[in-house]
Amino acid sequence: MTTLRLAWGGPPEAIAKGLAPQDDPRDHPALLVSYYYWKNFVKQRARYGFRDYILDSGAFSAMNSGKAIDLVEYTERAGELLRTDPQCTEVVALDVVGDWKQSRRNLEWMWSRGVPATPCFHIGAPWHELQALVKQYPKVNVGELVPLARKPKTLARVLDTVFAHTWKAAGGPYPLHGLGCVSEKVLMGWPFDSVDASSWELGPCAYGRWQVYGDMSVRGGSQDLRAEVEWYLRLERRAQHRWRKVLKQARERQ
C-alpha cells in the first residue's frame, strides 16, 4: 500500500500546527525523519500526531553542511530504535552520494551488525547495481530524482528505466521508495511503494507555494500547514487505490 511520507523539518510552529494530533488516527501522516535532525525531532515529538516514521541517515543534509554522519553511531542508534520504538518501521542505509561502492559497503556493514537497513540507489550509478540490490534486499530507495523534477520528459524516461530494471531483476512488481519525489504526476504515474518530500512545508513556508491553495504571497514560519497535510493525505489515498493490486503483488513476492 502506497505510503506518502512527509519529511520532518522546517519552522517549529508551522510544523507543530501541520502535525497537530487529530481525533481520527487515520488523519495522521507518516513521516521520514533524518538522523541529522534527530535530536531536534526528539525534543518536539510529543507535539505531533503521526502514524509512524522511517529513519533516514541525513547524509545529503550533512554533506551540504560540510559535516559527516558517523556510520557506527548511526548504526547503533538505528538498531536501538528498531528494537524499542514501535513507530520506527524502517531504517535507510547510510549512503554516500556519488560513491555507490562505498554506499554498498556501508549497507553490508549495517546488516552485519544486525540492522536490516534498506539500500539506496542513486541515479547515475550503474544499472547492474540496481538489479543486484533488488535481488538481494527486500526494498530499495531511489535517489537523485529531485534534480530531474524540472525536466518532466527526462524524469519520465528515467523512472521508466528504473522500473524496467527493477521488475526484470525481481521477476515482477517490487517495492521501491522514491527519495524526495512526491509530485502528483509521479505518484499516480509509477507504482512506488513509498515516497517522501519536504515540499509540504518548504513550499508554503519559504515560497508561498501551496498544493491546496496555489501560489500565495503568504509565507513564513507561522503558517498553519494542516490543510496542506490533508492535501497530501488525499493524494496518498488516491495512490493507494490506484496501485493496490500491483503493490500487493510486490509485497507477496518478498
PASEFI-346605 format. One record per residue (C-alpha): y, x, z; residue number from 0. Coordinates in pm, whole numbers, plus 50000, padded with zeros to 5 digits. Each point is the difference from the previous one (the first is absolute). Layout:
BEGIN
@v: Y u: X w: Z num: NUM $
...
//
This chain:
BEGIN
@v: 50000 u: 50000 w: 50000 num: 0 $
@v: 50330 u: 50150 w: 49891 num: 1 $
@v: 50211 u: 50132 w: 50287 num: 2 $
@v: 50370 u: 50063 w: 49955 num: 3 $
@v: 50119 u: 50245 w: 50263 num: 4 $
@v: 50361 u: 50040 w: 50103 num: 5 $
@v: 50078 u: 50366 w: 50064 num: 6 $
@v: 50151 u: 50023 w: 50347 num: 7 $
@v: 50342 u: 50155 w: 50028 num: 8 $
@v: 50369 u: 49934 w: 49961 num: 9 $
@v: 50280 u: 49873 w: 50224 num: 10 $
@v: 49847 u: 49898 w: 50337 num: 11 $
@v: 50178 u: 49666 w: 50033 num: 12 $
@v: 49932 u: 49890 w: 49643 num: 13 $
@v: 49635 u: 50097 w: 50033 num: 14 $
@v: 49966 u: 49820 w: 50333 num: 15 $
@v: 50142 u: 49681 w: 49849 num: 16 $
@v: 49775 u: 50020 w: 49698 num: 17 $
@v: 49687 u: 50069 w: 50204 num: 18 $
@v: 50078 u: 49761 w: 50286 num: 19 $
@v: 49684 u: 49838 w: 50144 num: 20 $
@v: 49921 u: 49660 w: 49844 num: 21 $
@v: 49821 u: 49699 w: 50147 num: 22 $
@v: 49738 u: 50016 w: 49726 num: 23 $
@v: 49828 u: 50342 w: 49973 num: 24 $
@v: 49950 u: 49932 w: 49630 num: 25 $
@v: 50375 u: 50054 w: 49965 num: 26 $
@v: 49966 u: 50358 w: 50123 num: 27 $
@v: 49997 u: 50270 w: 49730 num: 28 $
@v: 49773 u: 50303 w: 49979 num: 29 $
@v: 50169 u: 50338 w: 50039 num: 30 $
@v: 49972 u: 50360 w: 49889 num: 31 $
@v: 50122 u: 50242 w: 50266 num: 32 $
@v: 50081 u: 50361 w: 49922 num: 33 $
@v: 49884 u: 50258 w: 50252 num: 34 $
@v: 50328 u: 50178 w: 49933 num: 35 $
@v: 50175 u: 49705 w: 50172 num: 36 $
@v: 49723 u: 49923 w: 50247 num: 37 $
@v: 50192 u: 50070 w: 50321 num: 38 $
@v: 50281 u: 49767 w: 49898 num: 39 $
@v: 49753 u: 49729 w: 49902 num: 40 $
@v: 49830 u: 50018 w: 50341 num: 41 $
@v: 50335 u: 49950 w: 50174 num: 42 $
@v: 50076 u: 49685 w: 49800 num: 43 $
@v: 49650 u: 49860 w: 49948 num: 44 $
@v: 50015 u: 49734 w: 50273 num: 45 $
@v: 50285 u: 49826 w: 49816 num: 46 $
@v: 49792 u: 49925 w: 49691 num: 47 $
@v: 49748 u: 49745 w: 49884 num: 48 $
@v: 49759 u: 50151 w: 49748 num: 49 $
@v: 49635 u: 49954 w: 49902 num: 50 $
@v: 49892 u: 50361 w: 49987 num: 51 $
@v: 50105 u: 50334 w: 49858 num: 52 $
@v: 49870 u: 50304 w: 49818 num: 53 $
@v: 50114 u: 50346 w: 50104 num: 54 $
@v: 50143 u: 50217 w: 49724 num: 55 $
@v: 50059 u: 50371 w: 50053 num: 56 $
@v: 50364 u: 49991 w: 49892 num: 57 $
@v: 49953 u: 50328 w: 49813 num: 58 $
@v: 50249 u: 49900 w: 49732 num: 59 $
@v: 50272 u: 49914 w: 50254 num: 60 $
@v: 49932 u: 50321 w: 50189 num: 61 $
@v: 50019 u: 50206 w: 49681 num: 62 $
@v: 50336 u: 49847 w: 49908 num: 63 $
@v: 50127 u: 50097 w: 50347 num: 64 $
@v: 49876 u: 50356 w: 49971 num: 65 $
@v: 49730 u: 49943 w: 50260 num: 66 $
@v: 49622 u: 49981 w: 49997 num: 67 $
@v: 49733 u: 49782 w: 50161 num: 68 $
@v: 49747 u: 50196 w: 50204 num: 69 $
@v: 49651 u: 49918 w: 49874 num: 70 $
@v: 49826 u: 50050 w: 50335 num: 71 $
@v: 50255 u: 49796 w: 50193 num: 72 $
@v: 49998 u: 49721 w: 49744 num: 73 $
@v: 49621 u: 49988 w: 49990 num: 74 $
@v: 49972 u: 49981 w: 50378 num: 75 $
@v: 50256 u: 49720 w: 50027 num: 76 $
@v: 49847 u: 49809 w: 49708 num: 77 $
@v: 49654 u: 50019 w: 50155 num: 78 $
@v: 50133 u: 49882 w: 50334 num: 79 $
@v: 50176 u: 49701 w: 49845 num: 80 $
@v: 49693 u: 49895 w: 49802 num: 81 $
@v: 49800 u: 50006 w: 50323 num: 82 $
@v: 50246 u: 49834 w: 50236 num: 83 $
@v: 50250 u: 49789 w: 49803 num: 84 $
@v: 49848 u: 49686 w: 49844 num: 85 $
@v: 50308 u: 49951 w: 49783 num: 86 $
@v: 49950 u: 50338 w: 49831 num: 87 $
@v: 49756 u: 49914 w: 49722 num: 88 $
@v: 50023 u: 50302 w: 49772 num: 89 $
@v: 50125 u: 50358 w: 49983 num: 90 $
@v: 50131 u: 50173 w: 49687 num: 91 $
@v: 49903 u: 50364 w: 49958 num: 92 $
@v: 50266 u: 50270 w: 50029 num: 93 $
@v: 50084 u: 50069 w: 49638 num: 94 $
@v: 50194 u: 50285 w: 49844 num: 95 $
@v: 50223 u: 49875 w: 49720 num: 96 $
@v: 49944 u: 50211 w: 49692 num: 97 $
@v: 49685 u: 50170 w: 50133 num: 98 $
@v: 49693 u: 49781 w: 49951 num: 99 $
@v: 49762 u: 50276 w: 50102 num: 100 $
@v: 50164 u: 50044 w: 50341 num: 101 $
@v: 50013 u: 49623 w: 50037 num: 102 $
@v: 49624 u: 49993 w: 49946 num: 103 $
@v: 49946 u: 50277 w: 50258 num: 104 $
@v: 50208 u: 49806 w: 50255 num: 105 $
@v: 49802 u: 49685 w: 49927 num: 106 $
@v: 49664 u: 50171 w: 50046 num: 107 $
@v: 50119 u: 50168 w: 50321 num: 108 $
@v: 50105 u: 49665 w: 50149 num: 109 $
@v: 49662 u: 49848 w: 49916 num: 110 $
@v: 49825 u: 50301 w: 50154 num: 111 $
@v: 50184 u: 49918 w: 50323 num: 112 $
@v: 49877 u: 49641 w: 49996 num: 113 $
@v: 50316 u: 49841 w: 49856 num: 114 $
@v: 49915 u: 49785 w: 49694 num: 115 $
@v: 50334 u: 50047 w: 49826 num: 116 $
@v: 50061 u: 49844 w: 49658 num: 117 $
@v: 50087 u: 50258 w: 49733 num: 118 $
@v: 50316 u: 50018 w: 49792 num: 119 $
@v: 50007 u: 50050 w: 49626 num: 120 $
@v: 50342 u: 50078 w: 49857 num: 121 $
@v: 50081 u: 49933 w: 49637 num: 122 $
@v: 50002 u: 50336 w: 49826 num: 123 $
@v: 49680 u: 50126 w: 50162 num: 124 $
@v: 49693 u: 50025 w: 49774 num: 125 $
@v: 49834 u: 49669 w: 49923 num: 126 $
@v: 49662 u: 50150 w: 50085 num: 127 $
@v: 50125 u: 50034 w: 50358 num: 128 $
@v: 50071 u: 49627 w: 50016 num: 129 $
@v: 49650 u: 49925 w: 49875 num: 130 $
@v: 49850 u: 50241 w: 50255 num: 131 $
@v: 50192 u: 49839 w: 50287 num: 132 $
@v: 49892 u: 49652 w: 49889 num: 133 $
@v: 49637 u: 50105 w: 49998 num: 134 $
@v: 50016 u: 50163 w: 50344 num: 135 $
@v: 50233 u: 49780 w: 50205 num: 136 $
@v: 50031 u: 49625 w: 50065 num: 137 $
@v: 50368 u: 49973 w: 49907 num: 138 $
@v: 50267 u: 50212 w: 49830 num: 139 $
@v: 50380 u: 50000 w: 50035 num: 140 $
@v: 50195 u: 50052 w: 49678 num: 141 $
@v: 50335 u: 50177 w: 50030 num: 142 $
@v: 50291 u: 50114 w: 49781 num: 143 $
@v: 50037 u: 49652 w: 49854 num: 144 $
@v: 50351 u: 49945 w: 50134 num: 145 $
@v: 50169 u: 50241 w: 49750 num: 146 $
@v: 49854 u: 49789 w: 49720 num: 147 $
@v: 50147 u: 49673 w: 50126 num: 148 $
@v: 50299 u: 50025 w: 49766 num: 149 $
@v: 49771 u: 50059 w: 49702 num: 150 $
@v: 49796 u: 49678 w: 49979 num: 151 $
@v: 49807 u: 50092 w: 49686 num: 152 $
@v: 49907 u: 50341 w: 50137 num: 153 $
@v: 49905 u: 49850 w: 50335 num: 154 $
@v: 49780 u: 49739 w: 49832 num: 155 $
@v: 49828 u: 50266 w: 49792 num: 156 $
@v: 49939 u: 50217 w: 50306 num: 157 $
@v: 49863 u: 49710 w: 50204 num: 158 $
@v: 49769 u: 49900 w: 49717 num: 159 $
@v: 49869 u: 50357 w: 49994 num: 160 $
@v: 49960 u: 50012 w: 50378 num: 161 $
@v: 49793 u: 49683 w: 50008 num: 162 $
@v: 49797 u: 50103 w: 49694 num: 163 $
@v: 49896 u: 50329 w: 50165 num: 164 $
@v: 49943 u: 49831 w: 50334 num: 165 $
@v: 49780 u: 49717 w: 49874 num: 166 $
@v: 49806 u: 50238 w: 49777 num: 167 $
@v: 49924 u: 50229 w: 50294 num: 168 $
@v: 49918 u: 49711 w: 50234 num: 169 $
@v: 49805 u: 49798 w: 49746 num: 170 $
@v: 50225 u: 49700 w: 50059 num: 171 $
@v: 50289 u: 49880 w: 50219 num: 172 $
@v: 50108 u: 50244 w: 50270 num: 173 $
@v: 50266 u: 49981 w: 50277 num: 174 $
@v: 50317 u: 50195 w: 49926 num: 175 $
@v: 50320 u: 50022 w: 50202 num: 176 $
@v: 50328 u: 50040 w: 49813 num: 177 $
@v: 50230 u: 50225 w: 50203 num: 178 $
@v: 50357 u: 49873 w: 49985 num: 179 $
@v: 49917 u: 49763 w: 49716 num: 180 $
@v: 50064 u: 49637 w: 50084 num: 181 $
@v: 50192 u: 49841 w: 49714 num: 182 $
@v: 49901 u: 49647 w: 49909 num: 183 $
@v: 49905 u: 50108 w: 49649 num: 184 $
@v: 49767 u: 50272 w: 50127 num: 185 $
@v: 49842 u: 49792 w: 50274 num: 186 $
@v: 49928 u: 49711 w: 49766 num: 187 $
@v: 49902 u: 50221 w: 49708 num: 188 $
@v: 49742 u: 50235 w: 50155 num: 189 $
@v: 49739 u: 49925 w: 50271 num: 190 $
@v: 50110 u: 50234 w: 50275 num: 191 $
@v: 49814 u: 49954 w: 50326 num: 192 $
@v: 50322 u: 50086 w: 50182 num: 193 $
@v: 50351 u: 50132 w: 49938 num: 194 $
@v: 50299 u: 50097 w: 50209 num: 195 $
@v: 50372 u: 50045 w: 49955 num: 196 $
@v: 50318 u: 50062 w: 50196 num: 197 $
@v: 50211 u: 49789 w: 49761 num: 198 $
@v: 49976 u: 49699 w: 50232 num: 199 $
@v: 50255 u: 50164 w: 50232 num: 200 $
@v: 50154 u: 50274 w: 49785 num: 201 $
@v: 50110 u: 49764 w: 49723 num: 202 $
@v: 50193 u: 49753 w: 50219 num: 203 $
@v: 50132 u: 50244 w: 50260 num: 204 $
@v: 50100 u: 50289 w: 49776 num: 205 $
@v: 50081 u: 49833 w: 49669 num: 206 $
@v: 50041 u: 49628 w: 50061 num: 207 $
@v: 49701 u: 49929 w: 49773 num: 208 $
@v: 49792 u: 49711 w: 50127 num: 209 $
@v: 49683 u: 49863 w: 49844 num: 210 $
@v: 50073 u: 49661 w: 50148 num: 211 $
@v: 50377 u: 49984 w: 49932 num: 212 $
@v: 50060 u: 50244 w: 49714 num: 213 $
@v: 50278 u: 50261 w: 50005 num: 214 $
@v: 50263 u: 49941 w: 50269 num: 215 $
@v: 50295 u: 50191 w: 50140 num: 216 $
@v: 49849 u: 49951 w: 50347 num: 217 $
@v: 49825 u: 50311 w: 50124 num: 218 $
@v: 49973 u: 50216 w: 50311 num: 219 $
@v: 49772 u: 50048 w: 50299 num: 220 $
@v: 50060 u: 49662 w: 50164 num: 221 $
@v: 49843 u: 49782 w: 49729 num: 222 $
@v: 49749 u: 49731 w: 50091 num: 223 $
@v: 49704 u: 50096 w: 49784 num: 224 $
@v: 49776 u: 49710 w: 50098 num: 225 $
@v: 50054 u: 49813 w: 49671 num: 226 $
@v: 49914 u: 50319 w: 49811 num: 227 $
@v: 49678 u: 50040 w: 50199 num: 228 $
@v: 49905 u: 49643 w: 49917 num: 229 $
@v: 50056 u: 50069 w: 49629 num: 230 $
@v: 49755 u: 50291 w: 50016 num: 231 $
@v: 49749 u: 49788 w: 50190 num: 232 $
@v: 50014 u: 49738 w: 49725 num: 233 $
@v: 49947 u: 50271 w: 49738 num: 234 $
@v: 49704 u: 50130 w: 50198 num: 235 $
@v: 49839 u: 49655 w: 50005 num: 236 $
@v: 50047 u: 49961 w: 49625 num: 237 $
@v: 49836 u: 50336 w: 49937 num: 238 $
@v: 49716 u: 49913 w: 50236 num: 239 $
@v: 49934 u: 49682 w: 49805 num: 240 $
@v: 50020 u: 50177 w: 49663 num: 241 $
@v: 49765 u: 50287 w: 50085 num: 242 $
@v: 49767 u: 49843 w: 50256 num: 243 $
@v: 49690 u: 50011 w: 49778 num: 244 $
@v: 50057 u: 50352 w: 49868 num: 245 $
@v: 50074 u: 50147 w: 50342 num: 246 $
@v: 49704 u: 49820 w: 50154 num: 247 $
@v: 49783 u: 50183 w: 49749 num: 248 $
@v: 50172 u: 50327 w: 50087 num: 249 $
@v: 49931 u: 49954 w: 50371 num: 250 $
@v: 49640 u: 49897 w: 49943 num: 251 $
@v: 49941 u: 50323 w: 49809 num: 252 $
@v: 50104 u: 50217 w: 50295 num: 253 $
//
